[in-house]
Amino acid sequence: MRLAVRLTPKGGRDQIVGWARDDAGRAYLKVRVAAPPVDGAANAALIALIAKTLGRPRSAVTLAAGAGARLKMLDIEGLDEAALAAALGQP
């Protein structure tokens, strides 16, 4: 499954803020992490937080696009829509 995430680095703490929609109506998950956007630290913190929240191993969550951007695409192995909704609510 592919998940769109808008990441805020240096956000004070690691937290999933909730769902939002862009101007085109596409849903994305708003996430903040305490790590700075240096040497991939914020991306690593994002992957760890998403994996922990969804009950998946870190190796099941990969950054598919957006390594240097705020809007990122994550690929999550072994996750379906129902499990995503159960863990994070409806988009």
C-alpha positions in Angstrom: 0.0 0.0 0.0 1.2 3.5 -0.7 0.7 6.3 1.8 1.1 10.0 1.3 2.6 11.8 4.3 3.4 15.5 4.9 6.3 15.6 7.3 7.2 18.4 9.6 10.8 17.9 11.0 11.9 19.5 14.2 8.3 19.4 15.3 9.1 19.1 19.0 8.0 15.4 19.3 7.1 12.4 17.2 3.4 12.6 16.6 0.8 11.7 14.0 -1.3 14.8 13.7 -4.1 13.4 11.5 -5.5 13.4 8.0 -5.8 16.4 5.7 -6.6 16.9 2.0 -4.7 18.9 -0.6 -6.3 21.3 -3.1 -7.1 18.4 -5.4 -8.9 16.5 -2.7 -6.2 13.8 -2.2 -5.8 12.6 1.4 -2.4 12.7 3.2 -1.3 12.0 6.7 0.2 14.9 8.7 3.2 13.8 10.8 5.7 15.7 12.9 9.0 14.4 14.2 11.6 15.8 16.6 14.5 14.9 14.4 16.0 17.6 12.1 16.0 17.2 8.4 19.8 16.4 8.3 21.3 13.3 6.8 18.0 11.5 6.6 17.3 11.7 10.3 13.7 13.0 9.9 13.0 10.3 7.3 14.3 7.6 9.6 12.2 8.9 12.4 9.1 9.0 10.2 9.6 5.4 9.1 10.1 4.3 12.7 7.0 6.1 13.9 4.8 4.8 11.0 6.0 1.2 11.5 5.4 1.3 15.3 1.9 2.9 14.9 0.9 0.3 12.3 2.5 -2.6 14.1 4.8 -3.4 11.2 8.5 -4.0 11.2 10.6 -1.1 10.0 11.7 -3.1 7.0 8.1 -3.2 5.8 8.0 0.6 5.5 10.1 2.2 2.7 10.4 5.8 1.4 9.2 5.6 -2.2 9.4 9.3 -3.1 10.1 12.7 -1.6 13.3 12.1 0.4 14.1 15.8 0.4 10.5 17.2 0.3 7.9 17.7 2.9 5.4 15.6 1.0 6.5 12.0 0.9 5.2 8.7 -0.4 5.7 5.6 1.8 5.3 2.0 0.6 4.0 -0.3 3.4 4.1 -4.0 2.8 1.4 -6.2 4.2 -1.1 -3.4 4.9 -4.6 -3.1 3.6 -7.1 -0.3 3.7 -9.0 -1.8 6.7 -5.8 -2.1 8.8 -4.8 1.5 7.9 -8.2 2.8 8.9 -8.2 0.8 12.2 -4.8 2.3 13.1 -5.1 5.8 11.8 -8.8 6.5 11.2 -10.5 7.3 7.9 -8.8 9.7 5.6 
